[in-house]
Amino acid sequence: MSWFHLPALLAHVPVYVPPIDTSAMNAPAWSPSWHPGSPVRFLPPFDWADFGIHWSTVIGIAVLTAIYAWWMLVTRRRRGLADGNDGWRVAAYVTAQLILFFSLNGPIHDLSDYYLFSAHMVQHLLLILLWAPLLILSVPGWAQARILDAGRVGRAIAWAARPVPAFTFFSIAFMIWHVQLLYGLMMRDHNVHIATHIMFMVTSVLLWWPVCQSAPGRPSLSDPVKMLYLFLITLPMMPVAAFISLATDVLYPWYTVAPRVFGLSPLQDQAIGGLIMWVPGNAVLWVAITVVFFRWALGQEKKERTGALGVESKAQDPATAGSKEKELVLSS
């Protein structure tokens, strides 16, 4: 491969993949000249009953759970930091880790890694739009403050979790890994694929931090600014999703030789994947915007009622009324 090929590698260009007989026990001995996304492998038909578990994900979840349990069972009790919200926080944590486990294991993992581009988009959206915000919401504010106060690492996290850097890091990660060259590399190299998932998870937590964080003594966005921020998050997804769903050629040939699932052709599967990113992905963000809006509206209504009650109580206060009568007598 020469530098002459680099522009084509970085672009979404249609790639011809010779037909491969997947019914044969051995894939034919053919290898692509230079394109890293061309799939040459044999796959059996997809089996829904085959629930594969990747122990690296189990170990990762176990480590996170050990840290979380220490905070909630030991640190919280020693320092008397328990409050009435701990119940739903634990529920949010359990839900987040269940989403993480079933996204990276079992049918979703196998479908996304080998058979369906659309399943891969579902997997990524589960991590980005559900796992990340639930994880942040599950951590009490005092624990979030401990993370941000952890020396240089904490200061780096606090800087990266500000709205502009967080949005920038996520947008770059989201867009570059849908470039054909990098997507093909990710699918062919399992270590790169793991690194990509970790990158998505880290940048997603940073992305949601300005909206979900509750660390005391830390600056937080007002609800109107949160709504604007959530709307801006939809922007990087829309052009990528539109390009993928409206493409007339297969952009990611990795899935073209896999036995078909649900009777979808590679191009149909690709279009559905783009639509999943476009419609349900943005819908989740609009649900979040709606929740923030109603919380803000209820807060404003409560403030107005409190202000009206305060004015009314002052008007009914005898001391206030007496002082007003004295003022009227003196003025006359």
N, C-alpha and C positions, 0 to 999 in steps of 0.2 A: 504494500500500500504506500502511496506517495502523498505528499501534501496537496497534490492536485485533486485528490479525492475528498479532501476535508470538507469543502462546501456541501458536497452531496451527502456526506455522512451526517452533517449537522442539520440537514433539511429533512422535512417529511417528504420522501420521494417514494413512489411505488417501486417495489422490488419484485422481480420475477423469481418465483420459487418453483423448481421443477416438481411435477407431481410425484408423490411418494406413496407407495402401496403400504399402508399401515396394517393391512391384514397379514402381511408376511411376518415371520418370526424375527427376521433381521432387517434392519433398515438398510437401504442400498448404500453402497460406498460412494457417496457424493458429498463434497464439502464446498461451501461457498468460497469464492475467490477472495473477497475481502469484507463482505458485509456481515457484521457481527449479529444481526438479528435473524439471519436465515436459519430456520430450524432443521436439523438433521437428527432425528431420533425416532425411536419406536415407542408408541404408547398403546396400552390396552384400552378398551372402552372404559369409560368412567363408571366406577362402582360406588353407589351411594352408601353402601354398607361398610365401606373401608374407611374407618376413622383413624387416620394416622396422627400420632402425637409427636411433636418436636420438643424434646426435653429442654432445649435451650430456652424456649418460651416458658416452660414450667418453672425452671430455675429463676428466670427473671421475675416472674410473678411472685414466687416464693420470697425472693429478696425484698421486693417492694412491700409485700404483706408483713414480713418480719419488722421492717422499719415502721410501718403504719401501726402495727399492733403495739410496738414499744411506745410510740407516741401516745396512743389512745388508752393503753392499759397501765402504763407505768408513769410516764412523764405527766400525763394529764392528772392522775390521782395525786402524785407527789406534790404538785404545785397548785392543786385545787382549781383546775382550769375547766372542769366539766360545766356544760351548759345544756339547755333544753334542745339544742340542735344536733347533738352528737348522734342521736338515733338515725336521722335521715342522712347524716354524713357517712356513717358506716354503710348504710344501704347504697349510697352513691358509689362508695369505694367497691363494694362487692359487685355491683352492676358493671362498673368500669372494668374490673378484672375478668368478669365473665365475658364481656365483649372482646377483650384482648385475647382471651384463651380461644374462643370459638372463631375469631377472625384469623388466627394464625395456626390453627390446627383443624383437622377434620375436613369435611367436604368443601368449605369455603377456601381453605388453603389449597387443596388439590385442584379445584376448579380454576382458581386464579393463577396458580403457578404453571399449569399445563394445558388447560382446555379452553377457558373462556376469558377474553379480555374484559367483558362486562363484569364477571365475578371479581376480577382484580380491582375494578373501580369500586365495587361494593365494599371490598375489604379495606381499601384505602379510606373511603368515606367513613366507615365505621370507626377507624382509628382517629381520623382528623376531627370529625364532627360530633362524635359521641364519647369515645374513650377520653379524649383530652379534657373537655370541659367537666365531665363527671369526676375525673381524677382531681382537678383543682378544687372543685366544690366539696370534695370529700375531706380535704385537709383543713383543719381549723385555722383561724386567722393567726393564732399565736405560733402554730407550727410553721405557717408560711413566713412569719417574721423571723423565726429561727433560721430558715433556709436563706433568707436574704441577708442575714447578719453573719453568715458563715465566712468571714474574712474576705479574701480576694475572690474566691469562687462565688460567694454570695453577692458581692458587688458586681461581678460580671453578669450573673443571672439577673440582678435588678436592672442593669443597663439593657441587656438583651430583651428583657420582658417589657420594655417601654413600647408604646404603640407603634412608633415608626420603625425601630429596628425589628420588632417582632413581625410586623406585617411584611417588611422587606425580606427577612430570612425565609419566611414561609412561602412567599410568592416565588422567590428564586428556586427554592427546593421543589416546589410543585411544578413549575414550568420546565425546568431543565430535565427532570426525569421523565418527561413525556416527549422529549426529543428522541427521534428514532434510534440514533446511535446509542444513547445512554440507556434507553429502554431495552434494547436488544442486549446490551452488556449486562444489565441488571438481571435479565431472565436467564442468561447463559451461565452466569457466575453466582453461585448461591451465597457466597460471602458478600459480594456486592449487593445482592438482594437484601440480606440481613442489614447491612449498613444503610441501605435506602429506607427500610422500615424504621430503623432507629432515628434517622434524620427526619422522617415525616413525624414521628412521635414527639421528638424534642421540639421541632419548630411549631408543631400544633399546640403543645403546652404553652410555649411562648406566645403564640398567636392569641390564645384564649385567656391568658393571664390578665391583661388589662380589663377584661370584662368580668371575670369570675373571682379575682383575688379579693381577700378581705383582711389583709394584714393590717393590724392597728398601727397608726402613726405613719402610714405610707400614703402618698398621694393617690387618689383614685379618680377615675373619669366620672363626670356627671352622666346621668341617664341619657340626655340628648346626644352627648358626644359618643356614648357607647352605641347608640343606634346608628350614628353615622359611621362609626368604626366597623360595625358588623356589616353594614351595606358595602363598604369598601372591600371587605373580604371577598364578596361575591365577584369582584371585578377580575381577578386573575383566573378564576375558573371559567368564566363565560367564553373568552376567546378560544381557550384550549378545548373546551367541550364542543363549541360550535365547529371548530376545525375538524375534530375527530368525527363527530356525528354526521357532518355533511360531506365528508370525503367520499370520493367515488372509487378510490383504490384502497387496498389493504395497506395500512400504514405500519402495522406491527405484525410481520409474518411469522412470529414465533408460534402462533396458534393455528396456522393454516394446515399443518399436517396432523393435528390432533383429531381423534374420532369426534364427530359432531355430537353435541349435547343439546337437547331440546329441538333438534333439527335445524339449528341456526347455522347459516353459512358464516365464514369468517367476516365478510363485509357486514352482514346483519348484526353479528355479535359486536363488531366494532361500533356500529351506529348506536346500538343499545347502550354500550358502555359510555359513549359520549353523552347520550341523553340522561343516563343515570347521574353523571357528573353535573349536568346542566340543570335538570329539573329537581329531583329529590335533594341533591346537594345544596342548591340554593334555597330550597324550601325549608330545610333545617335552619338555615341562617335567618330566614324571614320569620320563622317561628320564634327564634331567639329575639329578634327585633320586636316582635309583637309582645312577648313577655316583658321585655324592658319597658316598652311603651306603656303598658297597663300599670306596671309598678310605678312608673313616673307619674302617670295620670292620677292614680290613687293617692300617691304622696302629695301631689299638688292639691287635690280635693281635701285631704286631711288638714293641710296647712291652712287652707281657706276657712274650713270649719273651726279650727282652733283659733284663728284670728277673729272670726265673727263672734265666737263665744267669749273671747277676751274683751272685745269691745262692749258686748252686752253686759258682762259682769261688772265692768267699770261703770257703766251707766246706772246699774242697779245698786252700786255700793253707796251706803248712806254718807260715808265720809267724803266720797267724791262729789255726791250731790250737794252736800253742805258747802263744800269749797266753791262749787260753781255758783251757789246762791250768794255767797259772800262776794264773789267777783262781780256778780250782777249789781249788788248793792253799792259796792265801791265805785263801779263804773257809772252808776246813775248819780 
